[in-house]
Amino acid sequence: MNNAFTTISGAKRHNRVTISDMAAALGLTKSTVSRAMNGYPDISETTQLRVKRMAEKLSYQPLSHAQAIKTGRTRSLGLILQLSDHDAQRPFLAEFLAGVSAGAHNEGWTLTIAASENHEDMIETFRVLLRDGKADGFILPRAMRDDPRVRLLREAEVPFVLFGRQDDDTDCAWFDILGEDAMRNAVMHLVALGHTRIGYINGGTQYAYAGLRKQGFLQGMADAGLPIDPDLIAEDAVTIKDGAEAASGLLDSMHPPTAIVCAVDFAALGVYRAAAERGLTIGRDLSVVGYDGIPEGAHTQPPLTTFSVDNKSAGERLSNILIRRIRGEDLTNLRETDMATFLDRGSTGPAPSSKN
């Protein structure tokens, strides 16, 4: 088991400014400054903003151990990464971590990151961090349909925020991108190009996003008045190989699609491979739409039409929501969503008349 963890802080070392210096500069009591820095609701937003601006001006950072003694908080957010995920090393992870770290630092908090090799190791790592009090709350990336992390943290009564959503929203704060809207819009985009036989390749069905994105695809087909052909729907494709295998099944069916919507970009890149094996030209013989906005999609030939997610911004918003939750804000204010950005590139085109 790998229980090593790293704490990231943006704080720089200076001749240390004390809370007394802050209080003197502001003409406030030390108690007021302390409560303002910790976001207590009895301190007005105006005073909190004034104190935080002075803290930035003076480069004030509270001593973490003193804060823990006074407030019972470490002022640290926890994040556990599972290295066995199919895309754990992808570039968007660096963007996501940069955003989470920036969001924490903006509030004077730190980020404690741990890595686990597999699912069992991940749960044990959570237990170790909880036992040792390494974090006041946790960011849970990639929400699962039946999420053991959620059950563990609910039982421990420890705050958390999901990158994703849950059917059972008890104690759940979240930030999520509306993938279901993206999938519906992908169908509408293809319908406008004349496509009527549209296939769908879903991502990993253990993740919460898979059900939502499939629901969006089905809604788009219904809104367009198009029938659903079960032979043109595949599940559990999260790698290029998975996508190629799924696309092969769709393209070899009796009535193959003229377009395929994919829940993840890696599956969409697999469609390119399956199309090439059958002599099909992407964008002319077969249209493809992905989701994620991974860098590889921009460099395919033709470039992949997809929906892009700002992972850095998502990380910042997750940190912000979790800190607000730790400070006691009502959960109903801590469920936020945003839209993916449509990138209309060369992998979609008019439906081939001979196949409609």
C-alpha positions in Angstrom: 0.0 0.0 0.0 1.2 3.5 -0.9 0.3 5.9 1.9 2.9 8.5 1.0 1.3 12.0 0.7 2.4 15.4 -0.2 1.2 18.8 1.0 1.3 21.6 -1.5 1.2 25.2 -0.3 1.6 28.4 -2.3 2.8 30.3 0.7 6.2 32.0 0.5 8.6 32.5 3.4 9.0 36.0 4.8 9.7 37.5 8.2 6.5 36.4 9.5 3.5 38.8 9.8 1.5 38.0 12.9 -2.2 38.3 13.6 -1.4 41.2 15.9 0.2 43.0 13.0 -2.9 42.4 11.0 -5.2 43.7 13.7 -3.1 46.8 14.2 -3.1 47.6 10.5 -6.8 47.2 10.2 -7.9 48.7 13.5 -9.7 45.5 14.5 -9.4 43.1 17.4 -7.3 39.9 16.9 -10.5 37.9 17.5 -12.3 39.7 14.6 -9.4 39.2 12.3 -9.1 35.5 13.2 -12.8 34.9 12.7 -12.8 36.8 9.4 -9.9 34.8 8.1 -11.8 31.6 8.9 -15.0 32.7 7.3 -17.2 32.7 10.4 -20.8 33.9 9.4 -21.0 36.4 12.3 -18.4 38.5 10.5 -19.8 40.6 7.6 -18.7 39.9 4.1 -17.3 43.4 3.9 -15.1 42.9 6.9 -14.0 39.5 5.6 -13.0 40.9 2.3 -11.1 43.8 4.0 -9.2 41.4 6.2 -8.3 39.0 3.3 -7.1 41.9 1.2 -4.9 43.1 4.0 -3.6 39.5 4.5 -2.6 39.5 0.8 -1.0 42.9 1.1 1.1 41.9 4.1 1.6 38.2 2.9 0.1 37.0 6.1 -0.2 33.2 6.6 -1.5 31.7 9.8 0.5 29.0 11.4 -1.2 25.7 10.5 -0.6 24.0 13.9 -2.0 27.1 15.8 -5.0 27.1 13.5 -5.6 23.4 14.1 -5.5 24.0 17.9 -7.9 27.0 17.8 -10.4 25.8 15.2 -10.0 22.0 15.0 -9.0 22.5 11.4 -5.7 21.8 9.6 -6.8 24.2 6.7 -5.8 21.4 4.3 -7.9 19.8 1.5 -7.4 16.1 0.8 -7.2 14.5 -2.7 -6.5 10.8 -3.4 -5.5 9.8 -6.9 -6.0 6.2 -8.1 -3.0 5.4 -10.4 -4.6 2.4 -11.9 -7.2 4.6 -13.7 -6.9 4.3 -17.5 -6.0 7.9 -17.9 -4.3 8.7 -14.5 -1.2 10.2 -16.2 -3.0 12.3 -18.8 -2.1 16.0 -19.2 -5.5 17.1 -17.9 -4.6 15.8 -14.5 -1.8 18.4 -14.2 -4.4 21.1 -15.2 -6.9 19.8 -12.6 -4.3 19.7 -9.8 -3.1 23.2 -10.7 -6.7 24.4 -10.4 -7.3 22.6 -7.1 -4.1 23.9 -5.6 -4.8 27.5 -6.8 -8.3 27.3 -5.3 -7.0 26.2 -2.0 -4.2 28.8 -2.0 -6.6 31.6 -2.8 -8.2 31.0 0.6 -4.9 30.4 2.5 -5.4 26.6 2.6 -3.0 23.8 1.5 -3.6 20.6 -0.5 -2.7 17.2 0.7 -2.3 14.7 -2.2 -2.0 10.9 -1.8 -1.7 8.2 -4.4 -3.2 4.7 -4.4 -2.4 1.8 -6.7 -5.9 0.3 -6.8 -9.4 0.5 -5.4 -8.7 -1.3 -2.2 -5.5 0.7 -1.6 -7.5 3.9 -2.1 -10.0 3.2 0.6 -7.3 2.2 3.0 -5.5 5.5 2.2 -8.6 7.4 3.0 -8.7 5.6 6.4 -5.1 6.6 7.1 -5.7 10.3 6.2 -8.8 10.4 8.4 -7.1 8.7 11.3 -4.1 11.1 11.1 -6.3 14.2 10.6 -4.4 15.2 7.5 -7.3 17.0 5.9 -10.5 18.8 6.9 -12.4 17.5 3.8 -11.8 15.7 0.6 -12.3 16.3 -3.2 -13.5 13.2 -4.9 -12.7 13.2 -8.6 -14.7 11.1 -11.1 -17.8 10.3 -9.1 -18.9 6.6 -9.2 -22.5 5.3 -9.4 -22.0 3.3 -6.2 -19.2 5.3 -4.5 -17.4 3.7 -1.5 -15.6 7.0 -0.9 -19.0 8.7 -0.3 -20.1 6.0 2.1 -16.9 6.2 4.1 -16.9 9.9 4.4 -20.6 10.0 5.2 -20.1 7.5 8.1 -17.1 9.5 9.3 -19.1 12.8 9.0 -16.2 14.4 7.1 -17.0 17.0 4.4 -16.5 16.2 0.8 -17.2 17.5 -2.7 -17.7 15.4 -5.8 -16.5 16.1 -9.3 -19.7 14.6 -10.6 -23.2 13.9 -9.2 -25.0 11.2 -7.2 -28.6 9.9 -7.3 -28.6 9.8 -3.5 -27.6 13.4 -2.8 -27.5 13.0 1.0 -24.6 15.1 2.4 -23.3 15.6 -1.2 -21.8 18.8 -2.5 -20.6 18.8 -6.1 -19.4 20.5 -9.2 -20.1 18.9 -12.5 -20.1 19.5 -16.2 -23.4 18.8 -17.9 -22.3 16.0 -20.1 -25.9 15.0 -20.8 -26.5 18.4 -22.5 -23.3 17.9 -24.5 -24.5 14.5 -25.8 -27.9 15.8 -26.7 -26.3 18.7 -28.5 -24.0 16.3 -30.4 -27.0 14.5 -31.7 -28.6 17.8 -32.7 -25.4 18.8 -34.5 -25.4 15.6 -36.5 -29.1 15.7 -37.3 -28.6 19.2 -38.7 -26.0 17.6 -41.0 -28.6 15.1 -42.3 -27.7 12.1 -40.2 -30.5 9.7 -39.2 -28.5 6.6 -38.2 -26.5 7.7 -35.2 -24.5 5.3 -33.0 -23.4 5.8 -29.4 -20.4 4.5 -27.5 -20.6 5.1 -23.8 -17.8 5.3 -21.2 -17.2 3.3 -18.1 -20.5 2.4 -16.7 -19.2 2.3 -13.1 -18.9 6.1 -13.3 -21.8 8.4 -12.7 -21.2 10.4 -15.9 -21.9 7.3 -18.0 -25.6 7.2 -17.1 -26.0 10.9 -17.5 -24.3 11.1 -20.9 -26.3 8.1 -22.3 -29.5 9.8 -21.0 -28.5 12.9 -23.0 -27.9 10.9 -26.1 -31.3 9.2 -25.9 -33.0 12.5 -25.2 -31.4 14.0 -28.3 -32.6 11.0 -30.4 -36.1 11.4 -29.0 -36.1 15.1 -29.6 -35.1 14.6 -33.2 -37.8 11.9 -33.6 -35.2 9.2 -34.5 -35.6 5.6 -33.5 -33.1 3.9 -31.1 -31.3 0.9 -32.6 -29.8 -1.3 -29.8 -27.3 -2.6 -32.3 -25.8 0.9 -32.5 -25.2 1.4 -28.8 -22.1 0.1 -27.0 -20.9 0.5 -23.4 -17.7 0.6 -21.3 -15.2 2.0 -23.8 -12.6 4.2 -22.0 -9.5 3.5 -24.1 -8.6 3.7 -27.8 -8.6 -0.1 -28.0 -12.1 -0.2 -26.3 -13.3 2.4 -28.8 -12.0 0.5 -31.8 -13.6 -2.7 -30.7 -17.0 -1.0 -30.0 -16.9 0.9 -33.3 -16.1 -2.4 -35.1 -19.3 -3.9 -33.8 -21.4 -0.9 -34.8 -19.8 -0.5 -38.3 -20.2 -4.3 -39.0 -23.9 -4.3 -38.2 -26.5 -4.9 -40.9 -27.4 -1.2 -41.0 -24.2 0.7 -39.9 -24.4 4.3 -38.6 -23.3 7.3 -40.6 -22.2 9.0 -37.4 -21.1 8.0 -33.9 -21.2 10.0 -30.7 -18.7 9.0 -28.0 -18.9 9.7 -24.3 -15.1 10.0 -24.1 -12.5 11.2 -26.6 -10.4 8.1 -26.2 -13.2 6.0 -27.5 -13.7 8.5 -30.4 -10.0 8.0 -31.4 -10.7 4.3 -31.4 -13.5 4.9 -33.9 -10.9 6.5 -36.2 -8.9 3.3 -36.1 -11.9 1.1 -36.8 -12.9 3.4 -39.7 -9.4 3.3 -41.2 -9.5 -0.5 -41.2 -12.7 -0.5 -43.2 -11.5 2.2 -45.7 -13.8 4.8 -44.3 -12.8 8.5 -44.3 -13.7 10.4 -41.1 -15.8 13.5 -41.8 -16.9 12.2 -45.2 -18.0 8.5 -44.8 -18.4 8.6 -41.1 -18.9 11.5 -38.7 -17.6 11.3 -35.1 -18.2 13.5 -32.0 -16.2 13.0 -28.8 -16.2 14.5 -25.3 -13.3 15.7 -23.1 -11.2 17.9 -25.3 -8.0 15.9 -24.9 -4.9 17.3 -26.8 -4.7 14.3 -29.0 -8.0 15.1 -30.6 -6.7 18.4 -32.0 -3.9 16.5 -33.8 -5.8 13.7 -35.4 -6.6 13.8 -39.2 -9.1 15.3 -39.4 -9.2 17.1 -36.0 -11.9 15.6 -33.6 -15.1 17.5 -33.1 -15.6 17.3 -29.4 -16.8 19.0 -26.2 -14.0 20.5 -24.2 -13.8 20.7 -20.4 -11.8 23.4 -18.5 -10.2 21.1 -15.9 -8.2 23.9 -14.3 -11.3 25.9 -13.7 -13.1 22.8 -12.4 -10.3 22.2 -9.9 -10.6 25.8 -8.6 -14.3 25.5 -8.2 -14.1 22.2 -6.3 -11.7 23.7 -3.8 -13.9 26.7 -3.3 -17.0 24.6 -2.8 -15.3 22.3 -0.3 -13.9 25.2 1.8 -17.3 26.7 1.9 -18.8 23.4 3.0 -16.2 23.0 5.7 -17.1 26.5 7.0 -20.7 25.3 7.3 -22.5 26.8 4.3 -25.8 25.2 3.4 -25.5 22.2 1.0 -28.2 23.5 -1.3 -25.8 26.4 -2.3 -22.9 23.9 -2.9 -24.2 22.0 -6.0 -22.9 23.7 -9.1 -22.8 22.8 -12.8 -21.3 24.2 -16.0 -21.4 23.6 -19.7 -18.7 22.0 -21.9 -17.5 24.0 -24.8 -18.3 22.7 -28.3 -15.3 22.5 -30.7 -16.6 22.1 -34.2 -13.8 20.6 -36.2 -13.3 18.3 -39.1 -14.6 15.0 -38.0 -18.2 15.8 -38.7 -19.8 16.4 -42.1 -22.9 15.9 -44.2 -24.4 12.4 -44.1 -23.5 10.3 -47.1 -26.6 10.2 -49.3 -26.0 6.5 -50.2 -26.3 5.4 -46.6 -29.5 7.3 -45.6 
